[in-house]
Amino acid sequence: MGARLDQHYLVDSAARDAIAAAADIAPTDRVLEIGPGRGILTKALLPAAAVVAVELDDLLAAQIAAALSNPPNLRVVNADFLRFELGSLGPGPWKVAANLPYAVATPILQRILAWPEWTVAVLMFQKEVADRIAAPPGGADYGLLTLSVAIHATAEFVVELSPESFRPRPRVASAAVRLARRPQPLVPPEEQKQFFRVARAAFSQRRKMALGVLASSLGLGRERVAEAFAAEGIAPAARAETIALEGWRGLARRLAP
């Protein structure tokens, strides 16, 4: 993916091994690697399972297999992952591992979350993004990204890295996050549009009390919104960042048009 997408290549072998270990790869697993770059993580994944590596950069895609001595269990696909047809990989389960380029990390994450064939994903992000992914309710990091991930997966930190772990060095710290896909999303697909309609409205003014923001933004009477908060056991003075996912799901249902 190269410099065009602000890709910083991992050079820390200990971090590489931690990512590979967190993926918990078995010999029968199939692994999808996004943006293998120069192949440092690919090399750690290959002894355990077959790997499909999707690389946007033409030159890197052409070189990686030869650089790793052309292993028979590696298939390199020269493509943009955001446009790549995931159905061409075949049915799962798949495990995913990637050192994601900062510029497109969140769109890639959202594409993975919507794909039903994966079980575990270990992904490297800019640390501030990783903090938002794994944030508990109550802090400034907790928001729409947290909720969009939590609907589909549990999240935990694997390793935090300084800029010295990459070449070229980024200006910020990084962190790898392990996501484990839930058997079923916590919010059914048919409810997600309304769920995010309500949550997005409240988080757009996160410093204000969510009750008042929702009454105004959604065009609903304050009394109706107050009744929904009371029914869900949410304090009238609660701000968006203090409301857990289950509360948002309940509010979305009660405030449906």
C-alpha positions as a Markdown table, in Angstrom:
| # | Residue | x | y | z |
|---|---|---|---|---|
| 1 | Met | 0.0 | 0.0 | 0.0 |
| 2 | Gly | 3.1 | 2.1 | 0.4 |
| 3 | Ala | 3.6 | 5.8 | 1.2 |
| 4 | Arg | 0.5 | 6.9 | -0.7 |
| 5 | Leu | -1.6 | 5.6 | 2.1 |
| 6 | Asp | 0.8 | 6.5 | 4.9 |
| 7 | Gln | 1.9 | 3.0 | 5.4 |
| 8 | His | 4.6 | 2.4 | 8.1 |
| 9 | Tyr | 6.2 | -1.0 | 7.8 |
| 10 | Leu | 6.6 | -3.0 | 11.0 |
| 11 | Val | 10.2 | -3.8 | 11.9 |
| 12 | Asp | 9.7 | -5.0 | 15.5 |
| 13 | Ser | 9.9 | -8.8 | 15.5 |
| 14 | Ala | 8.6 | -9.1 | 19.1 |
| 15 | Ala | 5.5 | -7.1 | 18.1 |
| 16 | Arg | 5.1 | -9.2 | 15.0 |
| 17 | Asp | 5.3 | -12.4 | 17.1 |
| 18 | Ala | 2.7 | -11.0 | 19.5 |
| 19 | Ile | 0.3 | -10.3 | 16.7 |
| 20 | Ala | 0.7 | -13.7 | 15.2 |
| 21 | Ala | 0.3 | -15.3 | 18.6 |
| 22 | Ala | -2.9 | -13.3 | 19.3 |
| 23 | Ala | -4.4 | -14.6 | 16.1 |
| 24 | Asp | -4.1 | -18.1 | 17.6 |
| 25 | Ile | -3.7 | -19.7 | 14.2 |
| 26 | Ala | -4.3 | -23.5 | 13.8 |
| 27 | Pro | -3.0 | -25.6 | 10.8 |
| 28 | Thr | -6.6 | -25.9 | 9.5 |
| 29 | Asp | -7.1 | -22.1 | 9.6 |
| 30 | Arg | -7.1 | -19.8 | 6.6 |
| 31 | Val | -5.6 | -16.3 | 7.2 |
| 32 | Leu | -6.3 | -13.1 | 5.4 |
| 33 | Glu | -3.5 | -10.5 | 5.6 |
| 34 | Ile | -4.3 | -6.9 | 4.5 |
| 35 | Gly | -1.4 | -4.8 | 3.3 |
| 36 | Pro | 1.5 | -7.2 | 3.9 |
| 37 | Gly | 4.1 | -4.7 | 2.7 |
| 38 | Arg | 7.5 | -6.2 | 2.9 |
| 39 | Gly | 6.3 | -9.4 | 4.5 |
| 40 | Ile | 7.5 | -9.3 | 8.1 |
| 41 | Leu | 4.1 | -10.4 | 9.5 |
| 42 | Thr | 3.4 | -12.7 | 6.6 |
| 43 | Lys | 6.6 | -14.6 | 7.5 |
| 44 | Ala | 5.3 | -15.2 | 11.0 |
| 45 | Leu | 1.9 | -16.3 | 9.8 |
| 46 | Leu | 3.0 | -18.8 | 7.1 |
| 47 | Pro | 4.4 | -21.6 | 9.2 |
| 48 | Ala | 1.0 | -22.0 | 10.8 |
| 49 | Ala | -1.5 | -21.9 | 8.0 |
| 50 | Ala | -2.4 | -20.9 | 4.4 |
| 51 | Val | -2.3 | -17.1 | 3.9 |
| 52 | Val | -4.0 | -14.9 | 1.3 |
| 53 | Ala | -2.2 | -11.5 | 1.3 |
| 54 | Val | -4.0 | -8.5 | -0.3 |
| 55 | Glu | -1.6 | -5.8 | -1.3 |
| 56 | Leu | -2.4 | -2.6 | -3.2 |
| 57 | Asp | 1.2 | -1.6 | -4.1 |
| 58 | Asp | 2.1 | -3.2 | -7.5 |
| 59 | Leu | 5.8 | -3.5 | -6.8 |
| 60 | Leu | 5.4 | -4.9 | -3.3 |
| 61 | Ala | 2.8 | -7.4 | -4.5 |
| 62 | Ala | 5.1 | -8.6 | -7.2 |
| 63 | Gln | 8.1 | -9.0 | -4.8 |
| 64 | Ile | 6.7 | -10.5 | -1.6 |
| 65 | Ala | 6.4 | -14.1 | -2.6 |
| 66 | Ala | 9.9 | -14.2 | -4.0 |
| 67 | Ala | 11.2 | -12.4 | -0.9 |
| 68 | Leu | 9.7 | -15.2 | 1.2 |
| 69 | Ser | 11.1 | -18.0 | -1.1 |
| 70 | Asn | 7.8 | -18.6 | -2.8 |
| 71 | Pro | 6.0 | -20.6 | -0.2 |
| 72 | Pro | 3.2 | -22.9 | -1.6 |
| 73 | Asn | 0.7 | -21.8 | 1.1 |
| 74 | Leu | 0.9 | -18.1 | 0.2 |
| 75 | Arg | -1.3 | -16.4 | -2.4 |
| 76 | Val | -0.7 | -12.7 | -3.1 |
| 77 | Val | -3.5 | -10.7 | -4.5 |
| 78 | Asn | -2.6 | -7.3 | -6.0 |
| 79 | Ala | -5.8 | -5.3 | -5.2 |
| 80 | Asp | -7.3 | -2.5 | -3.1 |
| 81 | Phe | -8.8 | -4.3 | -0.1 |
| 82 | Leu | -11.7 | -1.7 | 0.0 |
| 83 | Arg | -12.7 | -2.8 | -3.5 |
| 84 | Phe | -11.6 | -6.5 | -3.3 |
| 85 | Glu | -14.4 | -9.0 | -3.7 |
| 86 | Leu | -14.4 | -10.8 | -0.3 |
| 87 | Gly | -16.7 | -13.5 | -1.7 |
| 88 | Ser | -13.9 | -14.7 | -3.9 |
| 89 | Leu | -12.1 | -16.0 | -0.8 |
| 90 | Gly | -14.8 | -18.6 | -0.3 |
| 91 | Pro | -16.6 | -19.5 | 2.9 |
| 92 | Gly | -15.0 | -19.1 | 6.4 |
| 93 | Pro | -14.0 | -19.3 | 9.0 |
| 94 | Trp | -11.1 | -16.9 | 8.3 |
| 95 | Lys | -8.7 | -15.2 | 10.6 |
| 96 | Val | -7.4 | -11.7 | 9.8 |
| 97 | Ala | -4.1 | -10.1 | 10.6 |
| 98 | Ala | -2.9 | -6.7 | 9.4 |
| 99 | Asn | -0.7 | -3.7 | 10.0 |
| 100 | Leu | -3.2 | -1.2 | 8.7 |
| 101 | Pro | -2.2 | 2.0 | 6.9 |
| 102 | Tyr | -3.5 | 4.9 | 9.1 |
| 103 | Ala | -5.3 | 6.7 | 6.2 |
| 104 | Val | -7.7 | 3.9 | 5.5 |
| 105 | Ala | -7.7 | 1.9 | 8.8 |
| 106 | Thr | -11.2 | 2.7 | 9.8 |
| 107 | Pro | -12.9 | 2.0 | 6.4 |
| 108 | Ile | -11.0 | -1.3 | 6.3 |
| 109 | Leu | -12.2 | -2.1 | 9.9 |
| 110 | Gln | -15.8 | -1.4 | 9.0 |
| 111 | Arg | -15.5 | -3.7 | 5.9 |
| 112 | Ile | -14.2 | -6.5 | 8.0 |
| 113 | Leu | -16.9 | -6.1 | 10.6 |
| 114 | Ala | -19.6 | -6.4 | 7.9 |
| 115 | Trp | -18.0 | -9.6 | 6.5 |
| 116 | Pro | -19.6 | -12.7 | 8.0 |
| 117 | Glu | -16.8 | -15.2 | 7.4 |
| 118 | Trp | -14.1 | -14.1 | 9.9 |
| 119 | Thr | -13.7 | -15.3 | 13.5 |
| 120 | Val | -10.6 | -13.4 | 14.9 |
| 121 | Ala | -8.9 | -10.2 | 13.6 |
| 122 | Val | -5.7 | -8.8 | 15.0 |
| 123 | Leu | -5.2 | -5.3 | 13.6 |
| 124 | Met | -2.7 | -2.6 | 14.0 |
| 125 | Phe | -4.0 | 1.0 | 14.4 |
| 126 | Gln | -2.8 | 4.4 | 15.3 |
| 127 | Lys | -3.1 | 4.3 | 19.1 |
| 128 | Glu | -5.8 | 6.9 | 19.4 |
| 129 | Val | -8.0 | 4.8 | 17.1 |
| 130 | Ala | -7.3 | 1.7 | 19.1 |
| 131 | Asp | -8.3 | 3.5 | 22.2 |
| 132 | Arg | -11.6 | 4.4 | 20.7 |
| 133 | Ile | -12.2 | 0.9 | 19.5 |
| 134 | Ala | -11.7 | -0.7 | 23.0 |
| 135 | Ala | -13.0 | 2.2 | 25.1 |
| 136 | Pro | -15.4 | 1.5 | 28.0 |
| 137 | Pro | -18.4 | 3.8 | 28.5 |
| 138 | Gly | -17.7 | 7.0 | 30.4 |
| 139 | Gly | -14.7 | 8.5 | 28.7 |
| 140 | Ala | -13.8 | 10.8 | 25.8 |
| 141 | Asp | -12.7 | 7.8 | 23.7 |
| 142 | Tyr | -16.1 | 6.1 | 23.8 |
| 143 | Gly | -18.2 | 6.9 | 20.8 |
| 144 | Leu | -19.7 | 5.7 | 17.6 |
| 145 | Leu | -16.6 | 3.7 | 16.5 |
| 146 | Thr | -16.7 | 1.9 | 19.9 |
| 147 | Leu | -20.3 | 1.0 | 19.4 |
| 148 | Ser | -19.9 | -0.1 | 15.8 |
| 149 | Val | -17.2 | -2.5 | 16.8 |
| 150 | Ala | -18.9 | -3.7 | 20.0 |
| 151 | Ile | -22.0 | -4.7 | 18.1 |
| 152 | His | -20.0 | -7.2 | 16.1 |
| 153 | Ala | -17.0 | -8.2 | 18.3 |
| 154 | Thr | -15.2 | -8.0 | 21.6 |
| 155 | Ala | -12.0 | -6.0 | 21.6 |
| 156 | Glu | -8.8 | -6.2 | 23.6 |
| 157 | Phe | -5.4 | -4.6 | 23.4 |
| 158 | Val | -2.5 | -6.9 | 22.3 |
| 159 | Val | 0.5 | -4.6 | 22.2 |
| 160 | Glu | 1.4 | -0.9 | 22.2 |
| 161 | Leu | 4.2 | 0.3 | 20.0 |
| 162 | Ser | 6.4 | 3.4 | 19.8 |
| 163 | Pro | 7.3 | 5.0 | 16.5 |
| 164 | Glu | 10.7 | 3.2 | 16.6 |
| 165 | Ser | 8.9 | -0.1 | 15.8 |
| 166 | Phe | 8.2 | 1.1 | 12.2 |
| 167 | Arg | 10.0 | 2.3 | 9.1 |
| 168 | Pro | 9.5 | 5.1 | 8.2 |
| 169 | Arg | 8.7 | 6.2 | 11.7 |
| 170 | Pro | 5.2 | 7.6 | 12.2 |
| 171 | Arg | 4.7 | 10.6 | 14.4 |
| 172 | Val | 2.3 | 8.8 | 16.8 |
| 173 | Ala | 2.2 | 5.6 | 18.8 |
| 174 | Ser | 0.4 | 2.5 | 17.5 |
| 175 | Ala | -1.4 | -0.4 | 19.1 |
| 176 | Ala | -2.6 | -3.8 | 17.9 |
| 177 | Val | -6.2 | -4.8 | 18.9 |
| 178 | Arg | -7.6 | -8.4 | 18.9 |
| 179 | Leu | -11.2 | -8.6 | 17.8 |
| 180 | Ala | -13.2 | -11.8 | 18.4 |
| 181 | Arg | -16.4 | -11.9 | 16.3 |
| 182 | Arg | -19.7 | -12.5 | 18.1 |
| 183 | Pro | -21.8 | -15.4 | 16.9 |
| 184 | Gln | -24.6 | -12.9 | 16.4 |
| 185 | Pro | -24.5 | -9.0 | 16.4 |
| 186 | Leu | -25.8 | -7.4 | 19.6 |
| 187 | Val | -28.0 | -5.2 | 17.4 |
| 188 | Pro | -29.8 | -7.1 | 14.7 |
| 189 | Pro | -29.1 | -5.8 | 11.2 |
| 190 | Glu | -32.6 | -4.6 | 10.7 |
| 191 | Glu | -32.3 | -2.4 | 13.8 |
| 192 | Gln | -28.9 | -0.9 | 13.1 |
| 193 | Lys | -30.0 | 2.0 | 11.0 |
| 194 | Gln | -32.3 | 3.3 | 13.7 |
| 195 | Phe | -29.6 | 2.5 | 16.4 |
| 196 | Phe | -27.0 | 4.7 | 14.7 |
| 197 | Arg | -29.6 | 7.4 | 13.9 |
| 198 | Val | -30.2 | 7.8 | 17.6 |
| 199 | Ala | -26.6 | 7.4 | 18.8 |
| 200 | Arg | -25.2 | 9.6 | 16.1 |
| 201 | Ala | -27.6 | 12.4 | 17.1 |
| 202 | Ala | -26.6 | 12.3 | 20.7 |
| 203 | Phe | -22.8 | 12.0 | 20.1 |
| 204 | Ser | -23.0 | 15.0 | 17.7 |
| 205 | Gln | -23.3 | 17.1 | 20.9 |
| 206 | Arg | -21.7 | 14.8 | 23.4 |
| 207 | Arg | -21.0 | 17.5 | 26.0 |
| 208 | Lys | -24.7 | 18.2 | 26.4 |
| 209 | Met | -27.3 | 16.0 | 28.2 |
| 210 | Ala | -28.3 | 13.3 | 25.7 |
| 211 | Leu | -32.0 | 13.6 | 26.6 |
| 212 | Gly | -32.3 | 17.2 | 25.4 |
| 213 | Val | -30.2 | 16.6 | 22.3 |
| 214 | Leu | -32.3 | 13.7 | 21.2 |
| 215 | Ala | -35.6 | 15.5 | 21.8 |
| 216 | Ser | -34.3 | 18.4 | 19.7 |
| 217 | Ser | -32.4 | 16.5 | 17.0 |
| 218 | Leu | -35.0 | 13.8 | 16.4 |
| 219 | Gly | -37.9 | 16.2 | 16.5 |
| 220 | Leu | -39.5 | 14.3 | 19.4 |
| 221 | Gly | -41.2 | 15.7 | 22.4 |
| 222 | Arg | -39.1 | 15.9 | 25.5 |
| 223 | Glu | -41.7 | 14.0 | 27.4 |
| 224 | Arg | -41.4 | 11.0 | 25.1 |
| 225 | Val | -37.6 | 10.9 | 25.3 |
| 226 | Ala | -37.7 | 11.3 | 29.0 |
| 227 | Glu | -40.1 | 8.3 | 29.2 |
| 228 | Ala | -37.7 | 6.2 | 27.1 |
| 229 | Phe | -34.7 | 7.2 | 29.4 |
| 230 | Ala | -36.7 | 6.2 | 32.4 |
| 231 | Ala | -37.8 | 2.9 | 30.9 |
| 232 | Glu | -34.2 | 2.0 | 30.2 |
| 233 | Gly | -32.9 | 3.1 | 33.6 |
| 234 | Ile | -30.8 | 5.9 | 32.2 |
| 235 | Ala | -30.4 | 9.1 | 34.2 |
| 236 | Pro | -32.1 | 12.2 | 32.7 |
| 237 | Ala | -28.8 | 14.1 | 33.0 |
| 238 | Ala | -26.7 | 11.3 | 31.2 |
| 239 | Arg | -24.4 | 12.3 | 28.4 |
| 240 | Ala | -23.9 | 10.2 | 25.3 |
| 241 | Glu | -20.5 | 8.8 | 26.4 |
| 242 | Thr | -22.0 | 7.4 | 29.6 |
| 243 | Ile | -24.7 | 5.3 | 28.0 |
| 244 | Ala | -23.8 | 1.6 | 27.3 |
| 245 | Leu | -24.6 | -0.2 | 24.1 |
| 246 | Glu | -27.6 | -1.9 | 25.7 |
| 247 | Gly | -29.0 | 1.5 | 26.6 |
| 248 | Trp | -28.6 | 2.8 | 23.1 |
| 249 | Arg | -30.4 | -0.3 | 21.7 |
| 250 | Gly | -33.3 | 0.2 | 24.1 |
| 251 | Leu | -33.5 | 3.9 | 23.3 |
| 252 | Ala | -33.4 | 3.3 | 19.6 |
| 253 | Arg | -36.3 | 0.9 | 19.9 |
| 254 | Arg | -38.4 | 3.2 | 22.1 |
| 255 | Leu | -37.7 | 6.3 | 19.9 |
| 256 | Ala | -38.4 | 4.6 | 16.6 |
| 257 | Pro | -40.6 | 6.7 | 14.2 |
